[in-house]
Amino acid sequence: MVERLRGFRDFYPEEQEIRSEIFRIMKESCRQFGFREIDAPSVESVELFANKSGMEIMNQMFSFSDKGGRDVTLIPEFTPTLSRMVAARKDLVKPLKWFSIEKFWRYEEPQSGRQREFYQLNADIIGSESYLADAEVISLGGYVLRRLEIAGYSRIRLSSRVLIDRLIEKMLPGKKQDVYYILDRWSKISPNDRDSFMEEKGLDKDAVLSFTNGNILNGLEDQELQNLYSIIDYVKSSVGASIEIDLKIVRGIAYYTGCVFEASDTEDKFRAILGGGRYDSVIAQLGGENTPATGFAMGDAVLENILKAKGLWNRKKEPQVFLAPVDLPGRSFAVKVASEIRSLGIRVDLNVTERGISKQLDYASKMGYEYAAILGENEAKKGSISLKNMLTGQQMEIELRNIKQLLDIIK
């Protein structure tokens, strides 16, 4: 038997239904914030990601030469694609508020919260240089967490590359690359490894610690810092999220230019739930106009981990009814009944086998249907259905002309 490739996942119906519900909540949340949905190709030119995504992502791409001899890749992230789309249209009225849920591919070591193929919500505001755009996009991220019922288990941390650059120039001049490296990996490596790296690179330990514990911000008068405080006030007022400044948040992707942020679980058991920031130069690099932009991405793998850990993965399914015809007249009647019930927005599963009624009901029970409608010649003549509660065994008769009663029964 051919086995599934490592780092890839199969989604059987019971899993896909939950994932689809989570995606529905994401899409609904984005629309409530005025974002519009877009879609894009799954394959792009390798050139699009060169010098924009950073070497780490470049080394993880599923790239190949197509039949035309072009170097192409399965998309590893969305920002370069989004920027290409914006650069290609001079007539777009800005600011743009766009979102998408796409599938992405990265050839990296599979582990908890990290797969080689994954889904990701991307939400971006393009065309505003104001901190208000950062605040709104972070608020959307916080709103999605709230809708998924994990806001109480998560926190948002933010910083700014502009601010960090100024502080490095003041405290550790000429050490920008090394400081970014140690800040980004501070919680990922041991204290001994931190000390060894700082000693090797000639970094003043007390100066670095003032970044990691935030003391460097005490008494600091800086407009970028004031913008971060304003973002915090905005997000708390908008969605009541837990949010704070943390200069260890620098984000590894090369194109970030300003405010950067992450949301993670409060116990730090998992990878970041979402992450993003400002990328004001990417669209111009792709031939477009100088266009400020900010956004975030939320992957499904880490989200699944934290939802399962908090007992929130199994979500209420849409109401549905199984139709069990017992004879030929019942089958013909069942088609009409199915149409009437579906018109109410209720999902209907109509038997498509030659099984008898007992086996049909056994199937309905195993599939988790709460209700089954038994339909035979008598029901067809009376124009009614015999509705059975699969949990209690109780049955009731509903006339087809009063089928809207199902909306009160099935909730």
N, C-alpha and C positions, 0 to 999 in steps of 0.2 A: 504494500500500500504506500502511495506517495504521501509523505507527511507535509504538514504546513511548515513554511519557512520560519526560521527563528527570528523573533522580533516582530512578527506579524500576528494578527488576531482574527479569529472567526467570531462572528456575532450571530448566535442562534436567536430565534424570535423572542424568547423571554428576555434576552439581554438587549437586543436591538430596540425593543419597545421602550425600555427604560432610557436608553441612550437618545432615542427620538424625542421622548418627553423632555429630557434635559435640553436638547437642542431647541425644542419649541419654546421653552422658558427663556433661553438665551435670545432667540429671535424676537420674541415678544418684548423682552426687556429693552433691546436695542431700539425697536420701533417706538416704544414709549418715550425714549429719549430723543426721538426725531432722527434716528439714523436710518439710512436706506440701504437695502441689501444689494450686493454686487456678486459677480462670479468671474472666474478667470481660468485660463488654461492650467492643466496639471503639469505640462512640460514647457520649459522655457530655455532660452539660450544660456549656456554657461556664462557667457560674457556679462549677462545681467547681474550676476551675483559676485563677479570678480571685483575685488577692492571695495566692496560695499558691505558684505556680510561678515567679513573677517575670515582668517585662515581656518579657524576651528570648524566653522560651518562648511567652508569650501572643501575641507578634507572629508566631510561626512556626506557629501552629495552623491546621489545615485545618478552619475553622469555617464554618457555614452555617445557614440557617433551614430547619427541616424542614417537612413539609406541615402540621404543626399550629401553625406559627408560632413554634416554640421555637428558641432559639439553642443549637445543639449543635456538637460537634467530634469529629473522629477523635482518639483519645487520643494526646497527644504524649509522655506519660510515665505511670508507674504509681502513684507514691506517693499522689497524691490519690484515685485509685480505690480503692487498698488501704485508705486511711484511711476512706473512705466505707463500705466493707464492714465494717470493724471497728466504726465508730460505729453502724451499723445493728443490731448484735447485742449485746445486754447479757448474753447467756448464755454467751459464749465464755470458756473456761477459759484463763487466761494464765499464763505467757507463750506466745504463739503463735510458731511457726516455720513460715513460709509461703514458697513460691516459685512462680514462674510463668515461662513463656516466651511472650511476647506479641508481636504486631506493632504497631509505632507509626508515627506520621506527623508530620513537621515540615517546613514549607515554608521550607527554607533553601538556601543555595547548595550544590549537589552538589560534592563534592571527595573526595579520598582519605580513606577512613574515615568519610565522612558522606554519607548518602543521605536522600531525602525519605520513604522507607518502609524500615523496618529491623526486625529482630528483636532482642529484648533479654531476657536472663535477669535476673529480679528476685528477690532473696532478702532476707527481712526477719525480724527478731525484734521482736515487739510485746508490751509489758507488763513489761519489765525496765529499770530505770534504772541498773543496775550496769554498770560498765565490762566485766564478763564477757560481756555480750551483744554489745558492740562487738567484743571480742576473738574471740568465736565466729564472728560473721558475717564478719569479716575472714579468719579461718582458713579458712572455707568458700571464700571467693574465692581464697585461696592454694592450696587443695586442687584447685579446678577448673583453675587454671593448671598445677598439677603433673600432673594427669590428662591435660591437653592437651599436655604435654611442653614447655611454654614457661616453666616456673618459673625455669629457669636463665638465661633471656633477659629476665626481668622483675624489677621491684622494686616494693615497696609503700611509699608515703610517707603519713604521717598527721600531723595536727595537731588543734587544738581551737579552735573559735570562742570558747568560754568563756575559754580561756587567752589567745588573741589579743586579745579585748576588754579583759581586765585589763591586758595589756601596753601596749595603745594608750592606755588611760586614764592609765597611769603615764608613758609616754614621749612620746606625741603626743596629748594630750587635745583632744577636739573634732574630730579628724581621722579618725574611724573609717571613714567611707565612702571617703575618698581612699586610706587605707592599704590597705583591702580591695581596692580597684581596682588599685593598683600591685602588690600581692602576687600577685593572680590573673593579672596579665598580664606578670609579670616576665620569664618565658622566651619570651614571645610578641612582645615589642617590642624594638627596638634600644636599646643603652645611651644613645644620644643622646636618644631619645624618653623613656626613663625619667627622665633628668636634666631634660628640659624639663618633664615633668609635675610632678616634685617641686618644681621652682622655681616653676612656675605656681601650685601649690596650697600653697606655703609649708611644705613638708615638710622636716624636718631629714634630710639625706641620710645622715649617720652613723647616725641612729636607725633609719631604714628599712633600711639595710644590716645592722644588728644583728639584724633580723628575718630577712632573706634568708639570711644566713650562719649563723644560729643562735646567735651569740655572746650574744644577749640572755638565753639560757637558762642560761648559765654561772653556777653557784652559786645558781640560783633555787630557793627552797623554795616549792612550790605543789602542792596536792593534785591539781589537774587534770593538771599535768605528771607527777606520780607515777603517775596513772592511765594516761597514755600509755606510760610506761616499763613498767608492768605488762602493758599490751596487747601491747607488743613481745615481752616474755618469753613470754607465753602463745602468741602466733602462732608464734614460733620453735620452741617446744616442741611445738606441735600439728602444724605442717606444714613446719617448717624453711625458711620463706620468708625472702627478703631484705626487711627492713622497717626503716624509720628515721623519725625525726621531721623534718619539713620544714614550716616555718611559711608557706611560699609556697602550700601546699595549703589553700585556703579554700573551694573549690567555689562556683560562681556561683548556685546555686539558692537562692531567698530563705528557704526554710523550715528550713534546717539550724540546729541549736541547740547542738551540742556537738562531739564527735569527728567529724572528716571525714577521708577517705582516698581515695587513688587508687593504681592499679597501672598502670605504664607499662613500655615496653621499656627496657632498660638504656642503649640508644644514643639514646633520645629522638627516634627517627625518625618515630614515629607518635603519634596522639592517645592519650589514656588508654584502656587496655584495659578497666578497670572503675573505677567511682567511687561513693562513697556517703557516708553519715554518719548522725548522730543527728537525728531530727526529733520532738521531744517535744511540740510544741504543735498539730500539724496535726489530729489526731483530735478534740481538744476544739473546735477551730475549726469542725469540721463537725457539731457537736452531740453528739459522744460524750463519754465521761468523759475526765478528764485521764489520758492514756495515753502513757508513754514508748515510743519506737520507734527502731530503727536498721536500716539495710539498705544494699544496694548494687545497682547495675545493671551488666550487662556486655553491650555491643552486639556484634552479629555482624559489622559492617562492618570495624571496626578489628581484631577478632580474625582475620578472614580475611586481612587484609593482613599481619599478623605471622606467621601460620602459613605463608603462601605464601613470605614472605621467608626463613623458616628451613627451607623444604623439608618442612614438616609438614602441608601441606594435603591431599595425596592419602593417604587412609587405607585400610587393608586392608578390602576389601569382604567381606560375608558370603558364605560358601560357597554356590555355587549350581550347578545342573545343568540343562542343556538337554535335553529329550526330543525325539528325532527319529524319529517313526514312518515306516516305509517303505511300508506298505500298509494296507488296511482293518482286518485283524485286529490289526495293530500299533497303530492308532489307538485301538481299543477297549481294548487291553491298556495303552496309555500312560496312560489316565485312572486306572486302578487303580494303576499304578506311581507316578504323580504323587502320589496320595493317601498311599501308603505312605511315600514319601520325605519329603513335607511333614510327616508325623507325627513325623519325627525332628528337626524344626526346621531342615531344609535348604530353601532357596529353590529352587523348581522353575519353569522356564519351559517350557511345553508348546507345541509348534508349532501355530499356528492358521491356516496357509496351505496351499495345494495344491502347494507346492514339492516337488521331488524331493529325495532324500537329500543329493546333493552341494551343492545350493543351501542346504539347511537347515544343513549343517555349515559352509558358508561364512559364513552369517549368524551362527552360534554363535561362530565365530572372530572376526568383526568386532565382536561385542558383548562380547568378552572373557571368555566362559565357559571355565573350565579343563577342564570335563568335559561330554561329551555322551553320553546313553544312546540307543543305536540299537535300535529295537524293530520287529520284523516278525513274520510268521506263525510262524517257527521259535522266536523268543523267547517268543511267547505260548503255544505248545504246551509248551515246556520250563519255563515259569514263571521266566524269567531275563531279565537285561538284558545287553547288550553295551556296556560302559562304555569310552569312548574318552577318553584324555588328549589334550586339544587342543593341548598344548604339545609333547609328545613323539611323539604319534601312536600310542602303545601302547594296546592294547585288552585288556580282561579281562572274563570272564563272572562275573556274580554272580547267584545264585539269589535270587528274591524273598523266600523264607523267611529268607534270611540278609542281608537288605537293611541291617541295622544295621552291616554291614562298611563301609558308606559313611562312617560317622562317623570311622573310622580312616584312610580313604583321603583324604577331603576335609577338610582342616584349615584 
